[in-house]
């Protein structure tokens, strides 16, 4: 299961639309490693002039790796995090997450990062089973 959903949030979803801030709070509480990593990358991106900020450090355990995979493989969660932090996220392997400025999506740097070539060049034997 990706998220720990409160009975109140479940009732809200059953009765109509879910408020974005309620969903963000659920993601933050359920996937703290992923949330904090994206918050850190966003702060790094906003404090500098680089085209993107990325994480190349593997998660400390499979639990954290699972959080990251769940956050980035769900369109709803990933989109929520992108809107909340005001970034465009890109993902390679099982831990290399990058935060781009929203206007960079589809541009040269973003396209290079998300290309098949970049994915292949980012492979290594230790990442084969991630």
N, C-alpha and C positions, 0 to 999 in steps of 0.2 A: 504494500500500500504506500502510495506516495506521500499522503498528507494525513495528519491527525485532525480530523474535522470535528468540531464541537457540535453538540446537538443543536445549538442556536443557529450555527452556520448552515447545517443541514436543513433545518426548518426554513431558513431564509431562501435557500436554493430551491426547495420544494414549492415555495410560494411565489417564485419569480426570480428576478435578477439578484445577483450577489453584489454587494458593494465592494468596489475595488480595494478599499482600505481593509475590509474584513478578510479578503482573500490574501492580501499582502501579509497581514498579521499571522494568518494560518501558515503561509509559506515560511515566514521567518521563524515561527515556533517549531514547525515540523522539519525544516531543512536548514538548521542554523549554520552549518559549515558552508553550504552553497550560498546562502544569503550573505553571510559575512565576507566570503571571498569576492562576490560580485560587488559588495559595498566597498571593499578595499580597492578593487580594480577601478571602480568609478572614481573614488577619491584620487587615486594616482593619475588617472586620465585627466581629471578636472584641474589638478594642481600643476600640470606640465603642458608642454607643447607637442608631445609625441602624438603620432597619428592614432595610436592605440596603446592600451596597457594590457599585458597578458600575464598569466600564471603558468610557470613551467615546473613548479614543484608538485610532485605527486602528493595526494592526500595522505594523512598519517595512517589511515586504516581503511579497510574495505567499507566500513560504515560510512565514512565521509565520502569515499568514492561513490558509493551508492546514492548519497544525497545529491551529489553533483550530477550524476547521470539522470536521476529522476527530475531534477529541476530543469535540465537543459533538453531533455527528450520530450517533455510535455509542452505542446504549443501554448496551452493556457498559462502554465507556470512561467515559462520562458518569456512570453509576451507581457505578463504581469510585471516581471522583474525588469524588463526593458523599459516599460512605461514608468514604473516607480523610480528607477534610477536615471532615466533619461539617456539611455545608451542603446546601442545595437550590439548584441552579443554574437560571438562566433565561437565555435567549439571544434577542437581537434582531439583525437584519441579519447582518453578517459579523464583527462585533467587539464589540458591546455585550453583555458577559457580566455577570450580576449574581449575587452570592452572598447567599442569604437564610438565616436561621436555619431549621433543618428544620421547626419547628412553624409557620412562616409559609406553607408551601405550601398553596395554596387559600384563604388569608386575603385580606382586602381589598387590602393593598398588593401582594402577590404576584399576585393576580388582575388588578389594574390594570396591573402591569408586563407581564404576559403576554397582555393583551387585544388583539383586533384594532385597537382604537382606538390603543393605545400603539404598536403596530407601524406603523400608518399615520403617526402623528405623528413617528416616528423615521426617516422616509424623507427622503432628500435626493438631488439629482442626482448628487453625487459617490459615493454608495453604490449607485447603480443596477447597476453591474457587479461588485459584490463577490461 
